[in-house]
Amino acid sequence: MPLEYTTYFRSVIAFGVVRVLEDEGQQRAAIEQLAIRYAPQDSPQHRQQAIQAEWSALCMLEMELHHLSGKQAKELALPKGE
């Protein structure tokens, strides 16, 4: 059972143009950057094995960002304790 029911929220909406990365070099560079960002402790060898294991199913998209819009509930913006 939840401690409370709430309407707290955070959201972001992105507007832009999306394209499929078809160049293998661009795909590799992009997936490497993501892997390093989200698993920085991983070894280069393990990272390469994981990428290679999923490579055939990989589809990389790139978004040219035109505008971002975000909002959050005022309760989330207040300093803790208020």
CORGI-V770572 format. One record per residue. RES is the residue in one letter. BURIAL is # if it has 24 or more other C-alpha atoms within 12 Angstrom, else .. Layout:
[[RES BURIAL] [RES BURIAL]]
//
This chain:
[[M .] [P .] [L .] [E .] [Y .] [T .] [T .] [Y .] [F .] [R .] [S .] [V .] [I .] [A .] [F .] [G .] [V .] [V .] [R .] [V .] [L .] [E .] [D .] [E .] [G .] [Q .] [Q .] [R .] [A .] [A .] [I #] [E #] [Q .] [L .] [A .] [I .] [R .] [Y .] [A .] [P .] [Q .] [D .] [S .] [P .] [Q .] [H .] [R #] [Q .] [Q .] [A .] [I #] [Q .] [A .] [E .] [W .] [S .] [A .] [L .] [C .] [M #] [L .] [E .] [M .] [E .] [L .] [H .] [H .] [L .] [S .] [G .] [K .] [Q .] [A .] [K .] [E .] [L .] [A .] [L .] [P .] [K .] [G .] [E .]]
//
